[in-house]
Amino acid sequence: MRHTRRASRPGLLVLGLAILTAASLQTASIAAPKKMVTLSGTLSCLGCDLKKAHGAGAQCSIYGHKHSLKTGNGKYYTFLENAKSEPLIKGEEMHGKQVRVHGALFPGTQVIEVMNYRALK
């Protein structure tokens, strides 16, 4: 006679609830709202800056510059690529200029979805 082990129904219920709870917590963290911010800083090529400061292997002369916002505290914020951010990311005429950017900062990142921006004097 062969004996098989059967999981108890209360045990399966507890396991199922634990899985559902974990899944809902993970979904809640993914769906965290983006935060609206206004940041000021210098429009700077992240690759060039990293190459100069740390010897990074950036090849901006081949692949082009990718500008980001360098704030007064030394943090770099990159831009989500879209029509509104394209002049900031690729625009050589803005390189080194002081700008103020308003947009959505995504949770757990330093990525801004640009709503609007303006050059500062």
N, C-alpha and C positions, 0 to 999 in steps of 0.2 A: 504494500500500500504506500502510495506516495503522498507526502505531506507538503502542502504549499502554504506559504505565509500570505495572509491577506492583510492589507493595510486597513486600519480601522477607519471608519467613516469620520469620526471626530478629528483624527490625525490628518486626513485629506482636507477636511474643511479648514483647519488651521493653516496648512500649507498653502491652500488656495488663497486664503485671506492675506497671508504674508506676501504672496506674489503680487496680488492686486494692489496692496498698499505700497509696495516697492515701485511698481509700475506707475502708480498715480503720483508718487513723490518725484520720480524721475521726470514725468511729463510736466509737473508743476515747475520744476527747475528749468526745463527747456523753454517753457512759455513765460519765463520771467519778463516783465515789461522792460522795454528799452527806456533809458533815461535821457530826457532832453537836457542838453548842455550848451553853453556858449563859452568857447575857449579862444584865447588869443595867444599868438606866438609867431614864430618865424617859419615861413614855408621853406623847407629844406629837403634835399635829396637824402633819404635815409641810407641808401647804398654808399654814396660818396662820403657821408659823415662817418659811417661805420668803417669804411676803408681807411679814412684818415686817422680816426681815433684808435682803431683796434686791428688794422691790417686785414679787414674782411676782403674776401675775393669778389667783391662787386665788380661788374663789368658794364657800367652805365654807358660807356662809349659805344658798346655793341648793342645792348638791349634797351637803352634809353633810361632816363631818370624817372624815378617814382618818388614824387614829392610827398612829404608828410608834414604834419604840424609839430614843430618842436616848441614846447611851452617853456616858460621861464624856469621851471623846476627841472628841466632836462629830459622830461618824458616826451616820447614821440607818439603821436596819434596818426594812424593811417586812415585813409578814406575808402569807404565802400565805393567801388567804381560804378558810376552812373552818369547821366548827362549833366547833373548839377556839380559833380565833383571833378569832372574831366579837366576843366581849366586849371584846377588846383594841382591835380596829379601830373599832368603832362605839360602844362603851360610854362615854358621857359621864361616868359616875360614876368612871371610872378616870383621867380626864384629869389630867395633872400629877402623878400618883402614881409613886412609885418601884416598879419591878417587876423580878422576875427571871424570865427566859424560858428554857426549855430546849426545844431542837428541832433540826431539821436545816437547816443552811445550805447552799444550793445553790451549786455551783461557779460562779465568775465573777459572782456576784451578792451582794447584801446582802439577800436574801430568805430568811426563816426560815419553815419549816413547824413550827408550834407543836405540841409534844407536851404540855407543861404549863407553867403559870406561877403565880406567887404575888406578891401585893403585899408590899412591904417596908415596915418602919416607919421 
